[in-house]
Amino acid sequence: MTYLLHLLWFQRVLILCGQRMILFDNKTKDDEKKTKQVHELLKLIDLVRKQNNNIPYTDEMYHMIKVKEFTTFVSICIHLSRCFEC
């Protein structure tokens, strides 16, 4: 059940982030791959800046997201506990 809760939490975080995600191969020795990864990150940063009208991410935004996240997590836990009671 712990794995399921983590998976649901991760899915919720992705939704809150507009499904934006980027993965890196930190162990690659391939310079071309490293360059491509950096360009993907910079493109994503530009996209987020445009979507946010160049308004920087603030501590207040972070806390608002944490409250939403926690509320959602509690709701999921309650729902799952009811499902597993059957």
CYANA upper distance limits for C-alpha pairs under 8 A (distance plus 0.5 A):
  1 MET  CA      5 LEU  CA      6.76
  2 THR  CA      6 HIS  CA      6.75
  3 TYR  CA      7 LEU  CA      6.63
  4 LEU  CA      8 LEU  CA      6.64
  5 LEU  CA      9 TRP  CA      6.51
  5 LEU  CA     76 ILE  CA      8.30
  5 LEU  CA     77 CYS  CA      8.02
  6 HIS  CA     10 PHE  CA      6.57
  7 LEU  CA     11 GLN  CA      6.69
  8 LEU  CA     12 ARG  CA      6.67
  8 LEU  CA     76 ILE  CA      8.46
  9 TRP  CA     13 VAL  CA      6.73
  9 TRP  CA     69 GLU  CA      8.39
  9 TRP  CA     73 PHE  CA      7.11
 10 PHE  CA     14 LEU  CA      6.75
 11 GLN  CA     15 ILE  CA      6.80
 12 ARG  CA     16 LEU  CA      6.72
 12 ARG  CA     69 GLU  CA      7.96
 12 ARG  CA     72 THR  CA      8.47
 13 VAL  CA     17 CYS  CA      6.66
 13 VAL  CA     69 GLU  CA      7.94
 14 LEU  CA     18 GLY  CA      6.73
 14 LEU  CA     19 GLN  CA      5.22
 14 LEU  CA     20 ARG  CA      7.08
 14 LEU  CA     21 MET  CA      7.84
 15 ILE  CA     19 GLN  CA      5.79
 16 LEU  CA     65 ILE  CA      8.31
 20 ARG  CA     44 LEU  CA      8.38
 22 ILE  CA     40 GLU  CA      8.34
 22 ILE  CA     41 LEU  CA      7.57
 24 PHE  CA     37 GLN  CA      7.11
 28 THR  CA     33 LYS  CA      7.92
 28 THR  CA     34 LYS  CA      7.75
 29 LYS  CA     34 LYS  CA      8.35
 30 ASP  CA     34 LYS  CA      6.86
 31 ASP  CA     35 THR  CA      6.62
 32 GLU  CA     36 LYS  CA      6.70
 33 LYS  CA     37 GLN  CA      6.68
 34 LYS  CA     38 VAL  CA      6.81
 35 THR  CA     39 HIS  CA      6.76
 36 LYS  CA     40 GLU  CA      6.70
 37 GLN  CA     41 LEU  CA      6.77
 38 VAL  CA     42 LEU  CA      6.73
 39 HIS  CA     43 LYS  CA      6.62
 40 GLU  CA     44 LEU  CA      6.72
 41 LEU  CA     45 ILE  CA      6.68
 42 LEU  CA     46 ASP  CA      6.69
 43 LYS  CA     47 LEU  CA      6.70
 44 LEU  CA     48 VAL  CA      6.72
 45 ILE  CA     49 ARG  CA      6.65
 46 ASP  CA     50 LYS  CA      6.68
 47 LEU  CA     51 GLN  CA      6.68
 48 VAL  CA     52 ASN  CA      6.57
 49 ARG  CA     53 ASN  CA      6.52
 49 ARG  CA     54 ASN  CA      5.22
 49 ARG  CA     55 ILE  CA      7.56
 49 ARG  CA     56 PRO  CA      8.27
 50 LYS  CA     54 ASN  CA      6.48
 52 ASN  CA     56 PRO  CA      8.17
 57 TYR  CA     61 MET  CA      7.01
 57 TYR  CA     62 TYR  CA      8.15
 58 THR  CA     62 TYR  CA      6.92
 59 ASP  CA     63 HIS  CA      6.83
 60 GLU  CA     64 MET  CA      6.74
 61 MET  CA     65 ILE  CA      6.72
 62 TYR  CA     66 LYS  CA      6.74
 63 HIS  CA     67 VAL  CA      6.74
 64 MET  CA     68 LYS  CA      6.88
 65 ILE  CA     69 GLU  CA      6.42
 66 LYS  CA     70 PHE  CA      6.50
 67 VAL  CA     71 THR  CA      6.63
 68 LYS  CA     72 THR  CA      6.60
 69 GLU  CA     73 PHE  CA      6.53
 70 PHE  CA     74 VAL  CA      6.64
 71 THR  CA     75 SER  CA      6.76
 72 THR  CA     76 ILE  CA      6.67
 73 PHE  CA     77 CYS  CA      6.68
 74 VAL  CA     78 ILE  CA      6.69
 75 SER  CA     79 HIS  CA      6.66
 76 ILE  CA     80 LEU  CA      6.51
 77 CYS  CA     81 SER  CA      6.50
 78 ILE  CA     82 ARG  CA      6.84
 79 HIS  CA     83 CYS  CA      6.84
 80 LEU  CA     84 PHE  CA      6.67
 81 SER  CA     85 GLU  CA      6.75
 82 ARG  CA     86 CYS  CA      7.66
